[in-house]
Amino acid sequence: MRYHQLGRTGLHVSAICLGTMTWGGKGFWEVIGKLDDGSAVDQLRLAIEAGVNFIDTANIYHEGLSEEILGRALKELAVPRDEVVIATKVRGRTGKGPNAVGLSRAHIMAQAEASLRRMQLDFIDLYQIHGFDPLTPVDETLRALDDLVHQGKVRYLGVSNHAAWQIMKALGISQQHAWARFESVQAYYTIAGRDLEREVVPLCLDQQLSVLVWSPLAGGLLSGKFSRDAGGPQQARRSQFDFPPVDRERAFACVDAMRPIAEAHGCSVARVAQAWLLHQPAVTSIIVGARTEEQLKDNLAAVELELSPEELQALAEVSALPPEYPGWMLAWQGRDRSGE
């Protein structure tokens, strides 16, 4: 296993992060997975034995059940608290009332306490806001998060599913008030969906923010089990929950390019897709979720797959983003400054 620094901090997290979205069995989340306590313990044991020290969940996964299962699994395996980095999130709806959603001080404080109770923890290592809240002033959100850090209930802060300008605005406000700042960005990023590279990746590199990738296989579409004509397994997550949105022609072109590379390395297409992400300079960790032990083992092995410069170039070409303004102008001006 490889370990990378989380943002500008001294905290190191594994290149593979164990996701818990498949743990539980409540609400619409069942279509993603409904693993019980025993299966969750088996996954956690396998991940820890492989060197994983980073675990991601959220207060809304299976209506809080995923956090509860994680807490019980950590207790059952007697995992030393200082040997794991636990990340969870806040923003989504947790009840019917008007204040049971969003990034207000009231909701953040209440949900931090609720997550700690469910996971049976004294503190959260990485607390992430799970999306943008257009109704709450960002300074209210940031002040509440800073208070949680000063209270010792949260160690580090992260942001998820935000635009680059929203992230930069938050960083500026945090700097202005000397508040704890975001150290990571959890975002969708795949070889078939490189939109993040237009604005967010350059921001993260400039501001030393870690990129934590969710859905590295595009909801299973890049697993190698789907094809243009035949579709995929009926029981597969993507067959039942068509998310996140993907340009399918682009995705299958990437799969076509990854198949010979997978055959050359004697591994799955899924492993190549994940290894490609781990070769990207902005990526600190990829979050993997699995329904079976076989899937989890394959995901964990992605960190061991080294792609050659020629293979990376081939994948870069097939997955390249179409030129978009102002990107093509910036590239042209960059060539002008370099004298080319």
C-alpha positions as CSV (number, residue, x, y, z in Angstrom):
1,M,0.0,0.0,0.0
2,R,1.1,3.6,-0.7
3,Y,0.3,6.5,1.6
4,H,0.0,10.2,0.7
5,Q,-0.3,13.4,2.7
6,L,-3.8,14.7,3.1
7,G,-3.7,18.3,1.7
8,R,-1.1,20.4,3.5
9,T,-1.4,18.4,6.7
10,G,1.0,15.9,8.3
11,L,-1.7,13.2,8.1
12,H,-1.1,10.3,5.7
13,V,-3.9,8.3,4.2
14,S,-3.8,5.2,2.1
15,A,-4.0,5.4,-1.7
16,I,-7.1,3.2,-1.5
17,C,-9.9,4.3,0.8
18,L,-12.6,1.8,1.8
19,G,-16.1,3.2,1.0
20,T,-19.1,2.0,3.0
21,M,-22.0,3.0,0.7
22,T,-22.7,-0.7,0.2
23,W,-23.1,-1.2,4.0
24,G,-26.7,-1.2,5.2
25,G,-30.0,-1.8,3.5
26,K,-32.3,1.2,4.0
27,G,-34.2,3.3,1.5
28,F,-33.1,3.6,-2.1
29,W,-29.5,2.9,-1.0
30,E,-30.4,-0.8,-1.2
31,V,-29.8,-0.8,-4.9
32,I,-26.2,0.2,-4.3
33,G,-25.7,-2.5,-1.7
34,K,-27.1,-4.0,1.5
35,L,-24.3,-5.7,3.2
36,D,-24.9,-6.7,6.9
37,D,-22.6,-6.5,9.9
38,G,-20.8,-9.7,9.2
39,S,-19.9,-8.8,5.6
40,A,-18.8,-5.3,6.7
41,V,-16.5,-6.8,9.3
42,D,-15.0,-9.1,6.6
43,Q,-14.4,-6.2,4.2
44,L,-12.9,-4.0,6.9
45,R,-10.5,-6.8,8.0
46,L,-9.5,-7.5,4.4
47,A,-8.8,-3.8,3.8
48,I,-6.8,-3.3,7.0
49,E,-4.7,-6.4,6.3
50,A,-4.0,-4.9,2.8
51,G,-2.7,-1.7,4.5
52,V,-5.8,0.5,4.1
53,N,-6.0,3.1,6.9
54,F,-8.7,5.4,5.3
55,I,-12.4,4.7,5.6
56,D,-15.2,6.9,4.1
57,T,-18.9,7.0,5.0
58,A,-21.6,9.6,5.3
59,N,-24.5,10.4,7.6
60,I,-27.1,9.8,4.9
61,Y,-25.8,6.4,3.7
62,H,-28.6,4.0,4.4
63,E,-30.2,6.6,6.7
64,G,-27.2,6.5,9.1
65,L,-27.0,2.7,9.2
66,S,-23.7,2.6,7.4
67,E,-22.1,4.7,10.1
68,E,-23.6,2.4,12.8
69,I,-22.2,-0.7,11.1
70,L,-18.8,1.0,10.7
71,G,-18.8,1.7,14.4
72,R,-19.6,-1.8,15.3
73,A,-17.1,-3.3,12.9
74,L,-14.3,-1.1,14.3
75,K,-15.2,-2.3,17.8
76,E,-15.5,-6.0,16.8
77,L,-12.0,-5.9,15.2
78,A,-10.6,-3.9,18.0
79,V,-9.0,-1.5,15.5
80,P,-6.7,1.0,17.4
81,R,-8.2,4.4,16.9
82,D,-4.9,6.1,15.9
83,E,-4.4,3.5,13.1
84,V,-7.4,4.5,11.0
85,V,-8.6,7.8,9.4
86,I,-12.4,8.0,9.5
87,A,-14.1,10.4,7.1
88,T,-17.8,11.2,7.1
89,K,-20.0,13.9,5.6
90,V,-22.9,16.4,6.3
91,R,-25.4,18.2,4.2
92,G,-28.0,15.7,3.0
93,R,-31.6,15.4,4.4
94,T,-31.8,13.5,7.6
95,G,-35.5,14.2,8.5
96,K,-38.7,15.8,7.4
97,G,-38.3,19.2,9.0
98,P,-37.1,22.3,7.3
99,N,-33.9,22.3,9.3
100,A,-33.0,18.7,8.8
101,V,-30.9,19.4,5.7
102,G,-28.2,21.8,4.5
103,L,-25.1,23.4,5.9
104,S,-26.5,25.7,8.6
105,R,-24.7,25.8,12.0
106,A,-27.7,24.1,13.5
107,H,-27.6,21.1,11.1
108,I,-23.8,20.8,11.1
109,M,-23.6,20.7,14.9
110,A,-26.4,18.3,15.3
111,Q,-25.2,15.9,12.7
112,A,-21.6,15.9,13.9
113,E,-22.9,14.7,17.3
114,A,-25.2,12.2,15.7
115,S,-22.4,10.8,13.5
116,L,-20.1,10.5,16.5
117,R,-22.8,8.5,18.4
118,R,-23.5,6.2,15.5
119,M,-19.8,5.4,14.9
120,Q,-19.1,5.3,18.7
121,L,-16.2,7.7,18.2
122,D,-14.8,10.6,20.2
123,F,-13.7,12.5,17.1
124,I,-14.0,12.5,13.3
125,D,-10.7,12.6,11.4
126,L,-12.1,14.2,8.2
127,Y,-15.5,16.0,8.2
128,Q,-16.7,16.8,4.7
129,I,-19.5,19.0,3.5
130,H,-21.4,16.8,1.0
131,G,-22.5,19.4,-1.5
132,F,-23.3,23.1,-2.0
133,D,-26.1,24.7,0.1
134,P,-27.4,27.8,-1.7
135,L,-29.4,29.0,1.3
136,T,-26.7,29.1,4.0
137,P,-24.0,31.8,3.9
138,V,-20.7,30.1,3.5
139,D,-19.2,32.0,6.4
140,E,-21.8,30.4,8.7
141,T,-20.8,27.0,7.5
142,L,-17.1,27.6,7.8
143,R,-17.4,29.1,11.3
144,A,-19.4,26.1,12.5
145,L,-16.8,23.7,11.1
146,D,-14.0,25.7,12.6
147,D,-15.7,25.4,16.0
148,L,-15.9,21.7,15.7
149,V,-12.2,21.6,15.1
150,H,-11.5,23.7,18.1
151,Q,-13.8,21.6,20.2
152,G,-11.7,18.5,19.3
153,K,-14.7,16.8,17.6
154,V,-13.2,17.1,14.2
155,R,-9.5,17.0,13.1
156,Y,-9.6,18.1,9.5
157,L,-12.1,19.5,7.0
158,G,-13.0,18.6,3.4
159,V,-15.4,19.6,0.7
160,S,-17.3,17.5,-1.9
161,N,-19.2,18.1,-5.1
162,H,-18.4,21.8,-5.3
163,A,-17.4,24.1,-8.2
164,A,-13.9,25.5,-8.3
165,W,-15.1,29.1,-7.6
166,Q,-17.1,27.8,-4.5
167,I,-14.0,26.0,-3.1
168,M,-11.8,29.0,-3.7
169,K,-14.3,31.4,-2.1
170,A,-14.4,29.2,1.0
171,L,-10.6,29.0,1.2
172,G,-10.4,32.8,1.0
173,I,-12.9,33.3,3.8
174,S,-11.1,30.7,6.0
175,Q,-7.8,32.4,5.4
176,Q,-9.3,35.9,6.1
177,H,-10.6,34.7,9.5
178,A,-7.7,32.3,10.4
179,W,-10.3,29.4,10.5
180,A,-9.5,25.8,9.7
181,R,-9.6,25.3,6.0
182,F,-10.5,22.5,3.6
183,E,-7.7,20.1,3.0
184,S,-9.4,17.8,0.5
185,V,-12.0,17.7,-2.3
186,Q,-14.0,14.5,-2.7
187,A,-15.2,14.4,-6.3
188,Y,-16.3,12.2,-9.2
189,Y,-13.4,11.5,-11.5
190,T,-12.8,8.7,-14.0
191,I,-10.9,8.1,-17.2
192,A,-14.3,8.4,-19.0
193,G,-15.2,11.5,-17.1
194,R,-12.3,13.9,-16.8
195,D,-14.4,17.1,-16.4
196,L,-12.7,17.7,-13.0
197,E,-9.5,18.6,-14.9
198,R,-11.0,21.8,-16.4
199,E,-11.1,23.8,-13.2
200,V,-11.0,21.8,-10.0
201,V,-7.8,19.8,-10.5
202,P,-5.8,22.9,-11.3
203,L,-7.2,24.6,-8.2
204,C,-6.3,21.6,-6.1
205,L,-2.8,21.5,-7.3
206,D,-2.4,25.2,-6.8
207,Q,-3.9,25.2,-3.3
208,Q,-2.5,21.8,-2.2
209,L,-5.8,20.1,-1.8
210,S,-6.1,16.4,-1.9
211,V,-8.4,14.9,-4.5
212,L,-10.4,12.0,-3.1
213,V,-12.2,10.2,-5.9
214,W,-15.7,8.8,-5.6
215,S,-17.1,6.3,-8.1
216,P,-13.7,5.6,-9.8
217,L,-15.5,3.0,-12.1
218,A,-18.4,5.3,-13.0
219,G,-20.9,3.3,-11.1
220,G,-19.5,0.0,-12.5
221,L,-19.6,1.1,-16.2
222,L,-15.8,0.8,-16.4
223,S,-15.7,-2.6,-14.8
224,G,-15.3,-4.3,-18.2
225,K,-18.6,-6.2,-17.6
226,F,-20.6,-3.8,-19.8
227,S,-20.6,-3.5,-23.6
228,R,-22.2,-1.2,-26.2
229,D,-24.6,-3.8,-27.5
230,A,-25.2,-6.4,-24.8
231,G,-25.5,-4.1,-21.8
232,G,-24.3,-5.6,-18.5
233,P,-25.2,-8.0,-15.7
234,Q,-28.8,-7.4,-14.5
235,Q,-27.7,-7.6,-10.8
236,A,-25.0,-5.0,-11.3
237,R,-25.4,-1.6,-9.6
238,R,-25.2,0.3,-12.9
239,S,-28.0,-1.8,-14.4
240,Q,-30.3,-0.8,-11.6
241,F,-29.1,2.7,-10.8
242,D,-27.8,4.6,-13.9
243,F,-25.6,7.0,-12.1
244,P,-23.4,9.1,-12.4
245,P,-24.1,10.5,-15.9
246,V,-21.6,9.3,-18.4
247,D,-21.0,9.8,-22.2
248,R,-21.3,6.1,-23.0
249,E,-19.5,6.3,-26.3
250,R,-16.5,7.9,-24.6
251,A,-16.7,5.4,-21.8
252,F,-16.8,2.4,-24.1
253,A,-13.9,3.8,-26.2
254,C,-11.9,4.0,-23.0
255,V,-12.9,0.4,-22.2
256,D,-11.8,-0.7,-25.6
257,A,-8.4,0.9,-25.0
258,M,-8.1,-0.6,-21.5
259,R,-8.8,-4.2,-22.5
260,P,-5.5,-5.0,-24.2
261,I,-3.6,-3.3,-21.4
262,A,-5.6,-5.4,-18.9
263,E,-4.8,-8.5,-20.9
264,A,-1.1,-7.6,-21.0
265,H,-1.0,-7.3,-17.2
266,G,-3.2,-10.3,-16.6
267,C,-5.7,-8.2,-14.7
268,S,-9.3,-6.8,-14.9
269,V,-10.3,-3.7,-16.9
270,A,-11.6,-2.3,-13.6
271,R,-8.1,-2.4,-12.2
272,V,-6.6,-0.6,-15.1
273,A,-9.3,2.2,-14.7
274,Q,-8.4,2.6,-11.1
275,A,-4.7,2.4,-11.6
276,W,-5.0,5.2,-14.2
277,L,-6.5,7.4,-11.5
278,L,-3.7,6.6,-9.1
279,H,-1.2,7.8,-11.7
280,Q,-2.8,11.3,-11.8
281,P,-0.8,13.8,-9.8
282,A,-3.7,15.4,-8.1
283,V,-5.2,12.2,-6.8
284,T,-4.4,11.3,-3.2
285,S,-6.8,8.4,-2.7
286,I,-9.6,6.6,-4.6
287,I,-12.7,5.4,-2.7
288,V,-13.6,1.8,-3.5
289,G,-16.8,0.1,-2.6
290,A,-17.7,-3.5,-3.2
291,R,-20.5,-6.0,-2.8
292,T,-18.2,-9.1,-2.8
293,E,-14.9,-10.1,-1.5
294,E,-13.7,-10.8,-5.0
295,Q,-14.5,-7.2,-6.1
296,L,-12.8,-5.7,-3.0
297,K,-9.6,-7.8,-3.6
298,D,-9.5,-6.6,-7.2
299,N,-10.0,-3.0,-6.1
300,L,-7.2,-3.2,-3.5
301,A,-4.8,-4.6,-6.1
302,A,-5.1,-1.5,-8.3
303,V,-2.4,0.2,-6.2
304,E,0.1,-2.4,-7.3
305,L,-0.5,-1.9,-11.0
306,E,2.2,0.2,-12.7
307,L,1.2,1.5,-16.1
308,S,4.0,2.3,-18.6
309,P,4.4,5.7,-20.2
310,E,3.2,4.3,-23.5
311,E,0.1,2.8,-21.8
312,L,-0.6,6.1,-20.0
313,Q,-0.2,8.0,-23.3
314,A,-2.6,5.7,-25.1
315,L,-5.2,6.1,-22.3
316,A,-4.7,9.9,-22.2
317,E,-5.4,10.1,-25.9
318,V,-8.5,8.1,-26.0
319,S,-10.0,9.9,-22.9
320,A,-8.9,13.4,-23.7
321,L,-11.4,16.2,-23.1
322,P,-12.6,18.2,-26.1
323,P,-11.0,21.7,-26.1
324,E,-13.1,24.2,-24.3
325,Y,-12.6,28.0,-23.8
326,P,-10.7,29.4,-22.0
327,G,-8.7,26.2,-21.9
328,W,-7.6,26.3,-25.5
329,M,-6.7,29.9,-25.2
330,L,-4.6,29.3,-22.1
331,A,-2.8,26.4,-23.8
332,W,-2.1,28.6,-26.8
333,Q,-0.8,31.4,-24.6
334,G,1.4,28.9,-22.7
335,R,3.0,27.8,-26.0
336,D,3.6,31.4,-26.9
337,R,5.4,32.1,-23.6
338,S,7.5,29.0,-23.9
339,G,8.7,30.1,-27.4
340,E,7.3,27.1,-29.2
